[in-house]
């Protein structure tokens, strides 16, 4: 009687492809791009807001925020799409590790370096004019 009142919980099956290496480059690339965009956006907003509080009255910080939408997001999406096109067998191929590492280093360098470069670049433009 106890079994009829409380059925056994169903176990969910994992739908991600299993491989001998345990790595899915598609998923890892997507995670890196997502977290990279979060870091980029956070740094960019923090640095831009700091500039806006100085009260220089320039429109350049607003233009810097537009760069985020106009250039960076499509570029990150392009990197992610390159990895999404892999088949299940390619997605777990350990031979892709060096290529993956190189591309993710570029993603992180851009995520950290671009907000700083944009902020100082626009600061330099303001100083010139």
Beta strands, then each sheet from edge to edge (+ up, - down):
end
